[in-house]
Amino acid sequence: MKTLKTFLSQSFLLNIIKSSAGLYWFKKSMTLILILLLTFLIPSNILSQQIDSVNSGWSGFISGEGLYQSGNTNKLYLQSKGELKADLNNFEGILYASYGYGEAKGRKDDNNFILSFTGDFFRTRKFTPFILQILEYNFAKGIDIKSQSGAGLKYTFIKNNKHKSSVSAAIIYDYTNLIQKPENYDMEIIRLSMRLKTRQELFDSRMILSFTGFYQPMMIDFSAHNIRIECSVDFPIVHKIYFRSSYLYTFEDVVSVGRKRADNKLTFGLGIGFGK
């Protein structure tokens, strides 16, 4: 696999298809088959449970965050994020992207990029089948490209204008291509992905708490797992503009030789929301 500079100069999808053409089409076919199974096999009386106060339209946000530390360790980390959500009659699509860059003692020590898409079917119901696709590059962990594709089922147990919580489970195909080193090799793993997500508006919407946690073990070995925990607290300043503090913890099962599996980041910044 090419380095990031070469990779970014070409199409994401073209490089992924070239890297593993047969498995690429296989995993896409399995995703579609699983969607059909979820759609037709889930009892209709379960899927028919509706959620109140669901509106259609477009929405999203962009944010910029960072952290600077000086003294014995000079550290700089900047991160930008953006999300675009389309709520249609029976479908919700979310496109998300984030980019981060970090330096320590004047040298680059972190550079990461994430692009993801999730699509929920029958979005007005409590039980919703969904599909997902995630692409990631991570300099610090020696990951040239990581792709996760899959499908699953989400249960939304709280959803109104100010409070929303859900749990989900999915089967995903996890492909990781590490930087070129003699000890490194590509990994292709089938994982179970479990997620807890909640968003709560507190104190008359003066504070907004968001939490997303992923646990992704191998199907045949739960000791080999990925963990991602992201928590943010927003304080609205004026309409659609807010101050944000975020904490991110990640643990990667597959990293390059000599790299640390776990990372912690605490950042502060501003965000702007738009849409409905």
N, C-alpha and C positions, 0 to 999 in steps of 0.2 A: 504493500500500500504506500502511496506517495506521502510525502510530508505535508503539513498543513498548508503551506504556501501553494504547492502544486494542487492540492486537493480543493482549496477554496477557489482556484481559478477555473475549475470545471464544475459541472452539474453534480449536486449531491447524489441524485438518483442514478446517474450514469455510472459513477464510481462504485456505488453499492452493487448495481447489477453486474458490473464487470468482475467484482471481487468474488461473487458466489452466485452465478446466474441460476443454476438449477435449484439451489436452496431458496433463493429469492422468490422464484415463482411458486415453489412448494409452500413456503410459509404464507404467501398471499392467498393461495388456494385454500389452505387450512383455515385461515382467518375467515374467509367468506363462508366456508362450510359451517364453522362454529357459529357464526352469526345466524345462519339459516336454522341451525338446530335450536339455538336459544329462542329464536322468534316463534318457531312452530311447536316446540316441545314444552315450553313453560305454560302451566295452566292458565287459561284465560281469566279465571277469577282472581288470580294473583296479579297479573299484568294490568287488569282493569282498575285497580285501585288508583284513584286520581290524587293529584296534589293540588291544593288550593293556591290561588294568587300567583299563577305563572303567566308572565307576559312575553309576547314576541318582540323581536327587535335586535338591534346590534348594540354591543357595548365593548368596553375594553379599558386598558390602562397602559401608560408608559411610566417608568420610574428610573431614577439614577441614584445609586448608593455608593458609599465608599468608606474607607477607614485608613487613617494615617497614624503610624506609631514611630516615635523617635527615641533615641537613647542608646542603650546597648544594642538594640536591634532596630534598624530603620526599615520600616515596612509600609508599603503603599498598596492598596487594593481598591479597584474601581469596578463597579458592575452596573450594567443597564439591563432592563427587562421590559418586555412588552407582551400584551395579550390582546387578541381579537376574538370576540365571542359572537356567534350568530345563533339566535334562538328562533327557530322556525316552528311551524305547526307541530310536527312530530319528530323533530330532529334538533339537536344542539351540537354545534361544532365549535371547538376551541383550538385556535392556533397560538402557540406560545414560543417565545424566543428569549434567550438571555445570553449575554456576553460578559466575561470577566477578565480582567488583566491585573496582575500583581507583580511587584518588585520587592526584593529584600536586599538591602545593602547595595542598591544600585544595579542589581542584576535581575532579569526576569526569572521569576520562580513559579508563576501561575498564569495560565492562559486557558480559558475554557469557553466552549460554545455549545448551547443546547437548542435544538429545534424540535418541537413536538406538535402532534395533532391528535386530538381525541374526538370521537363522534358518538353521541348518545342517541339511541333510537327510542321512540315513545317517551319523550322527555317529560311529559305531564304525568307519568305514572311513577309509582314508588319503586317498582322493579324495572330497570332499564338495561337492555343489552348494549354493549359499546365495543368500539374498536379503538386501537391506539397504535401510533408509530412515533418513535423517539430516535433522534440522531444526536450524538454527542462527541465532542473532541475535548480532551483534557491533557494539557501539557504536563501538569504536576504529577499525574499518575501514569504518564507514558502511554496514553491511549490515543492512537491516531484516529480511529473511528469506532464508535459503538452504536449498534442498531438494535432496538427492541421493537418487535411487532407482535401483536396479539389481539385477543378479544376476551370479553368476560361479562359479568353481570354486576350491576350496582344497585344497592338498596338505599334509598333516601328516606331516613326515618324522621327528619325534621326539615321542613322547608316552608319559610314564609319570607316576608320582606326584610326581616332583620336577623333571622336565624336560619342556618342551613347546615345540616350534618348528613354524612353518608359513609357507608362502608362498601367496599367492592373487592372482587376477586377475579383474577384473569389468568389465563395460560399464555405465556409469551415465549417467543423465540429470541434468544439473546446472543448476538454475534459481536465479538470484540476483536479488533485488530490492534495489536500493540506496536510500539515503535520497533524498528529493526535492531535487534540484539541477538547474539547467538542463543541465549537462554529463553528468548521469547517465542511464542507461537500463538496462532489464532485460536480462539475458543468459540465453540458453538454449543449453547446450553439451552435446554428447555426448563423454564422456571415457572413457579407459581408466584404471582404478584398479588399482594394484599395491601389495601390502602384504607386509611381512615382520614377523612377530610371534614373540617368544620370551619364555619365563618360566623362570628357572633358580633353583633353591634351592641355595645354596652354603654351604660350611663347616658341614656337618651342619645345614642349614636355619637357621643363625644370620643369614644374609643372603639376601634374595630380590631378584633382578635381573629387571626387566621392561622390554622394549623393543618399541615399535610404530612402524613407519615406513610412511608412505603417499607414493606418487608418482602424481599424477593429471594426465597430459597430455591435451590435446585430441586427438581421433582424427586430425585433419587437420593439426595443427601441434604438435609435441612441445615447441616453445619456449614455448608458453603452457600453464603447468602449475601445479598446487597441490602443496605439500609440507607434510607434517605429521610431526614426529618427537617422540615422547614416551618418555621414559626415567625410570624410578623405581627407587629402592633402598629396600627395607623391612628394618627390623631388629626382629624380634619381641621384645616386652617380656614379656608373659604370653600365655596361650592366646588366640588370635584378636585380640589388641591389638598394634599395631606402630607404631614411629616411621617416618615416610616422608620422603624427599627426592625431589623431582620436577623434571625439566627438560622444558620444552616449547618447540619451535620450530615456527612456522607461517609459510608463505609462500602468500599468496592471489593468484591470477592476476587476479581481478576485485575491486576495491575502489573506494570512492567517490573522486571527484576530490580531490586534495590529501592523501589518507591514505597512510600507509606500508603496503607489502605484507607486510613481514616483522616478526615479533614473537618475542621471547625472554622466557621466564619461568622463574625458579628459585624454588621454594617448599619449605617445610618444615612438617610437621604430624603428625597422628595418624590412624590408621585402625582400624576394627573390622570383622573378618570374621564371617560367620555361615553356617550351613548345614553341608553335608557336609565 
